[in-house]
Amino acid sequence: MGDDKTSKGKGAKSDSVLKQKSPAEFFSENKNIAGFDNPGKSLYTTIRELVENALDSAESIAELPAIEVTIEEYTKAKADEVFGIKTLERRDEKLYDDYETEKAREKRLAKEAKEQEKQAKALAAGKRVGPADSKYGRGRDNPVFKVTCKDNGRGMPHDDIPNMLGRVLSGTKYGLKQTRGKFGLGAKMALIWAKMSTGQPIDIWSSMEGQSFVTYCRLDIDINKNVPHVHIHEKRPNTENWRGAELQVTITGNWTNYRSKIISYMRQMAVITPYAQFTFRYIAPTADKNVTIRFARRTDVMPAAPEETRYHPSAVDLLLIKRLITETTKTQFSQFLEQEFVGINKNLAKRLIEELGPDFNPKMSVKTLTPQQILSLHQLFRHAKFDEPDGSCLSPAGEYNLRLGIMKELHPDMVATYEGSPQVFEGHPFIVEAGVSLGGKDVKPGINVFRFANRIPLLFEPGGDVVTRTAMKRINWNSYKINQAQDKIGVFVSIVSTKIPFKGTGKEYIGDDIPEMAGAVKAALQQCCIQLKGKIVRQQQARDRQQRKRSLAKYIPDVSRAVYDVLSIMSERQKSKRARYGEEFAEMLNKVSRQEITEGLIKQKLTQHVEQVDAEMALEYAIQTGMVDTARETVYLRTSDRNKPCAIELHSPVCVIQLFPGFCPAG
């Protein structure tokens, strides 16, 4: 009784109430883990998520992606008009955070004038000057942007749109598969940011193949309940037979500080997906600041779509085993092992069950496994030896596409690419592709690192990334005749896997603490460097040959004069019969006497000889290295029809050959 009185007494008022948070509420309070740290980063992440969803949608139906991204910055008056509010007229200036006294204003203006003068001097000296920092203080409005992304992908089913975009942690990317997204956030997180920063809903237009209508949906999300709040959901006539999706969201952001990051993201996306066409527009409040960039498609060869695969026994934990048991359609234990895990065939399943002991048998119901039996199975999985996954479920960009992307966007003087064989990390296969370029447009001297994971660019926190550390510390560039400080070096590394070991859910970088991945990255870069070294050596040899040729040519006039003088003296001696020479030599001296052989003729013949020797040496070297450029013939290629399936597709690092049935030479 004493305890009851105590609980009902003074302490009862401080009793905590157990509450639950919905996923939407959790991410709204911890938005930084999804890349929405501040207004500028939120603008960048919104564009990134929309673009990657658009690429996934087009690639899922083997359609060459054509994506349009538009950022329109609103003026304060336009934003207030969109929000349906009146612009407040200030009555008490001292109430506002940006209020300045006359003295403070004079001080600020003097500082700004000094800064402008400093920038003017730097420009006059030819130095590059970045834009002045735009800082948004406490109590000041961040600019408002309308972000639109339109694609030519699959589209979304009419009835599924509210849940696809208005319910956090719902999506189609939760199987074991290489994919650009893993968290079911994407546009939903952009919608949460819109709700937090502007209170505006998201607008969606969508149509699927063969549909006579376009779905228009306007919705936002109930943060507390994690359910969509639909404003409009209707079908409209599809008069243009359009297929795809268009999403439009209104958010606050910071274009000034994140302009370079956003444009760099689009440029790097064009590198890793040269088969896609991107159109990027920034519409400023004043037309003179508008930006339009088009990243043209360079090829119509797309990587194969990644395949969903089963879990490797060494990569599962207890919770996953229990979930698989709950979801499996198989009833018998042996069938469950064969069906749900990769690398377990009928014979291996039998051996595993025998190893588990007499409490297990192949025909027992998998649904009846006790927690202790599941724990025993998990422990066996951890210690047993299994074949490693082969990586056939992965879809790297391919050397051909990577090389094309680098050449298209950077225009380097030299480039080398390499695709490593599949390797395994914690039961998950991964493939490392690498490219190294020298020279190029808009490339700074030194090492410039470009990182990609599952074919998306990684722009933030490069210092701790496995690619950056490998390129900076583990590659001896000098041994490959590359000057790390002076040469313009582009390092491109793309890693694809069913599980990318990101540090943090923001997908910012891949840790350097995984030996398998670090070793694969180093090996791929070394292979690229070996290729480049061969090209650099060949270039140097060509320069040496050219130098030798110039050196020989420089002495031709003097040698010609000296030879002719000697022959003239010998000819005079022959006339006086003071010297006798062989018949062939005597004939040559007679030609000298008759002026048939002159100094000019000797000079001409020596020049021809130097040219011939140089050509013979070049041809011999080309034959040895497989770089014969002789016997060229003009070939006219007809554009292929993408709707006609090719019978065979042959891939190489520099080209892709497609063979179509029914094409034969005219006879």
Salt bridges, closest charged atoms under 4 A:
GLU29 OE1 - LYS21 NZ 2.48
ASP37 OD1 - LYS41 NZ 3.34
GLU52 OE2 - ARG48 NE 3.41
ASP56 OD2 - LYS173 NZ 2.79
ASP56 OD1 - ARG180 NH1 2.78
GLU59 OE1 - ARG180 NH1 3.06
GLU59 OE1 - ARG455 NH2 3.02
GLU63 OE1 - ARG243 NH2 3.51
GLU72 OE2 - LYS78 NZ 3.88
GLU72 OE1 - LYS146 NZ 3.46
ASP80 OD2 - LYS76 NZ 2.81
GLU93 OE1 - ARG90 NH1 3.51
ASP97 OD1 - ARG138 NH2 3.27
ASP98 OD1 - ARG90 NH1 2.96
GLU100 OE2 - ARG108 NE 2.61
GLU112 OE2 - ARG108 NH1 3.03
GLU117 OE2 - LYS121 NZ 3.79
ASP141 OD2 - LYS76 NZ 3.89
ASP203 OD1 - ARG218 NE 2.69
GLU209 OE1 - ARG243 NH1 2.72
ASP220 OD2 - LYS195 NZ 3.71
ASP220 OD1 - HIS229 ND1 3.14
ASP220 OD2 - HIS231 NE2 3.25
GLU234 OE2 - ARG236 NE 2.75
GLU327 OE1 - ARG323 NH1 3.23
GLU409 OE2 - LYS408 NZ 2.66
GLU426 OE1 - LYS499 NZ 3.74
ASP465 OD2 - ARG451 NH1 3.00
GLU508 OE2 - LYS41 NZ 3.02
ASP512 OD2 - ARG469 NH1 3.91
ASP512 OD2 - ARG474 NH2 2.57
ASP513 OD2 - LYS503 NZ 2.87
ASP558 OD1 - ARG561 NH1 3.12
GLU587 OE2 - ARG594 NH2 3.55
GLU596 OE2 - ARG594 NE 3.00
GLU599 OE2 - ARG561 NE 3.69
GLU611 OE1 - LYS549 NZ 3.06
ASP629 OD1 - ARG632 NH2 3.51
GLU649 OE1 - HIS651 NE2 2.84
